[in-house]
């Protein structure tokens, strides 16, 4: 049980680091996207090899100042989740030493606010049609970004299995526009109380 908690904690830290890197480094984001969508180990290793190549790893010359990236919908959504539910504050907090009751109370409020924000700005639907824990047929030519195969994978599609999670697809996105002359990399402004 303790090893499982440690593994989950390490996975959470890795996820947060990768998420932050993807949000703050457009080049990394462009490179990691294909890796996440790879449908086979071979494709994933090819992407990993490309990411570690000297051409990709080479930093731009110090004399060239990078221009700020255009505001992305991902950054806008993360900023909304921070503004409404303080999601980044919660995820960046070290909660390992806090009592479970204190964490539980905080999570309920964060969950309520972030859920409301998602429902306000995203119209969501299942990535596939079907009921969870029921039989599901994966057709030939399926979209690997919509269906991730797990378990004993052998042969060619169509595959027969059990739908464990329907996934999520954004049906409609309703995000506010970004005001001109603002830094799109700022997810939450610093707060200064004047006396």
N, C-alpha and C positions, 0 to 999 in steps of 0.2 A: 504494500500500500504506500509506504514511504517512498519507494523507488518510483512508483507511478506518479506521485505528486511532484517529485523532483524532475521527472521526464517532462511532465506537463509544464512545469515552471520554466524549464530550459526551452521547450517549444514555444512558449508564450514570449520569452525574451527574444528568441530568434525571429518570431513573427513580427514583433514590434520593431526590431532593428531593420528588418527587410521592408516593412511598411514605411518607416520613416525615410529610409534610403530611397525607396521608390517615389515617395512624395516630394523629396527635396532634390533629387538628382534625376532630371528627365532622361539622361542617357542611360542610366541604370534601369529606369522604368521601361524604356523601350527595349532594352536587352532582356529583362526578366520576364516580360509578357509572353514571348514565344516559349520560354522555358516552362512556364506554368501551364501553357496550353499543350505541351508536347504529349502525344498520345502513347508513346512508347519509351522504354528506357533508352533505346538507341537515339531517339530524337532528343531526349533530355541531356544525354551525355554530349551530343554534338553542340547543343546550345551552351552547355557548361564549358566545353573546350573553346568555343568562340568567345565566351566571356573572359576566359583567362589568357587569351592571345595577347601578345605585346601590343598589337595595333589598338586593341580595345582598351587595354590597361593604361596606355600612355596618357598622361595628363596634358591638358592644353598648356601652351607656353604661359609663363607668369605675366608677360606683358599684355596678354589679351584678356580683357575683362569680359566675362560671360554676360550676355544680355539676359535680363530676367525672362523666364519662360512665360508664355501666355497663361492666363488663369485656366486651370483645368476643372472639369466637373468633379473629379475625385477630390481635389483640394477644397472646392466649394462645399461639398458634402461633409468632409471631415471638419471644416470650419463651422458648419451649421451644427454638427453633433457636439462640438466643443462649446459653442455659444449657448445652446439650449440645454445640453445634458452634462457638460463638463467631462466628456468622454476622455479626452486626451489627459486631462488632469488626473482622472482615475487610473488610466492605464500606465501613466508615468510614475504613479505613487508606488512605493515599495510597501505592499500590504502583507508580506509574509509574516510579520510579527504582530499584526493586529488581531484582536479577538474576532472569531467568526461572526459573532452577533453584530459587531460594529461594521464589518465588511458587508454583511447581509443587509443591514439597514441602508447603507450607502448605495448598494447595488439596486435596491428597489427604486429609489428615486432616480438614479441614473438611467435605469431601464425604462421607466415611465416617460422621462423627458426625451430620450433618444428614440424610443418607439414612436412617440408622437411626431417627432421631427421626420423620421423615415416615412410615416404614413402621410404626412403633409407634402413631402417633396418627391416621393417615389410611388408610382403605381406598380405593385409587384404581382407576379404570377409565378407558378411553378415553371421550372425550366423544361419539364416534360409533363405530359398528361398521364395520370395514373394515381393510384392510392398507395401510400407507403405500406410496406410489409406485405404486399400482394405481388403476384407473378407479373413480370415485365419482360417484353421482348425488345431487345436492342437490334434495330434493323441494320442491314448492310448500308454502308455510306453514312453512318450516324455522325453527328457533330461532336467531336471530342471536347469541345469547350462547354457543351451542354450535358454530356454524360461522361462520368468517370467510372471506369470498370474496376472492380475490386474482386478479390477471391481468386478462384482457380481459372485463370485465363488461358484457353487453348483453342486452337482452331480458328475459323473465320466466322464473321457475323452472317446471319443473325444469331445472337446469343439469347439464351433464356436464363433469367435470374429472378431475384427478388428486389423490388424497388425499396431501398433503405431510406433514401431522402429524395424528394422531388426536385431539389435545387431551387434556385431563384433566378428569375429573369426580370429585368426592368422593362415594364410595358410602356411606361410614360415617366419622363423626368421633368420636374418643375423646379428649377433652381433659380434663385435671384441673379440678376446681372451684377457684375463686379463694377463698382464705381471707378471712374477714370482716375489715373494717377495714384493707384493703390498698389502695394506690393502683393502680388498673388501668392507669395510664399508665406505671408503672415497668416497663420491659422487662427490666432487669437491675439488681440493687441495686449500689450502690457497695461495693467491698471494702476494708476497713480492717484492716491487720495490726497488732495490738497488740504492744507490746514489753514 
